[in-house]
Structures are given as C-alpha cells and as structure tokens.
Amino acid sequence: MRILIDADACPVKEETIKIGEYYGVDVIMVTTTDHYSSHIIDSKYLQVIYIEPGIEAVDYYLLSIAKKDDIVVTQDYGLASLLFSKYKVIHHSGKVYDEFNIDQLLFERHLGQKMRKAGKKNKGTGKFTKDDRDRFVESLSRIIEDSEQESHK
C-alpha cells in the first residue's frame, strides 16, 4: 500500500505525509515542475516526483504508477472517476469517491463548466476549512486501518 498525491493544488500534503509516517506507509507526491514546493516535510516515507507541465500530465503519471492497494489523494473528479473502481480515492475534504457519488460530482463539474463558458459565475466549492482538514485526516486514517485489517485476513 502506498499513498499517491495529486499534489499541484493539494492543501493536505503535510497531513498526508504525517499520516504516512504514523502508519509506515510510503507517500508519493506527484507535481509539475512549475509547482515546486520547498515546504515539504523531510521524511523517509516521502518521495516527490516532479514532471514537466502539460495538460493532465500529473493525472496520466498517476494512472501509470498506481498499483493494487494504493490510495490516491486528488480533487480532480475526472481522475477519480478513472481510479475509484480499482483503488481507494479520496478528496482533500475527506470525501471518498465511489460509485454512489462520482456521477453526481462529474455532472456538477460539467454544469459549472457550461456556466463559465456562457459567461456566468457559479459559487464554486467554498473555502477549505479546518473541519474539511479534520475530515480528511479521519477518512485517510480509516482507509489505511481498514486496508491493514483486510490484508491480515
């Protein structure tokens, strides 16, 4: 099991790394070179992979390296829709993507894109809160614990 982070705009990088350390799970953070961050925690569990910028470059890279039992952290509904049937996929708000919510999320994204193309504003997702961060930590921890229990059966 590894945790893969779609890191270009991920607000929970540090929390994910700390959770990886706590559970002894390797974390692979994938980001483009134009999102270089010097605020990365030094951890023996962390590998940062920088790739050249490009349309969906991080998404394609994550798709190419994901393995059985991996957990993927992304806010990209399109990427989540490609991954959730094989891997555990979690949004930075703590929402776990699944067959019950992905269609609705993709539809809402589509409507938002249509509104923007028509020159209308939509309200967006709102500010990322401490409650969102706490839900993420709780959800990711639960996924790891459940996965560890499954592997010991």
Number of C-alpha atoms within 10 A of each C-alpha: 16 19 25 24 28 22 24 18 13 16 14 18 21 13 16 23 25 18 20 23 16 11 13 13 18 20 27 22 25 21 26 17 13 11 13 13 11 6 8 13 12 9 13 12 18 20 15 16 14 16 15 11 13 8 8 10 15 24 18 11 15 21 14 9 10 17 14 10 16 21 25 27 26 23 21 15 17 14 19 24 18 13 19 18 12 13 18 22 28 24 21 24 21 19 16 19 23 17 10 8 12 17 14 11 15 16 12 12 16 12 13 17 15 12 13 12 10 9 9 10 11 11 6 8 6 6 7 11 10 10 11 17 17 14 16 23 19 13 19 27 17 12 16 22 13 11 16 14 10 9 10 6 5
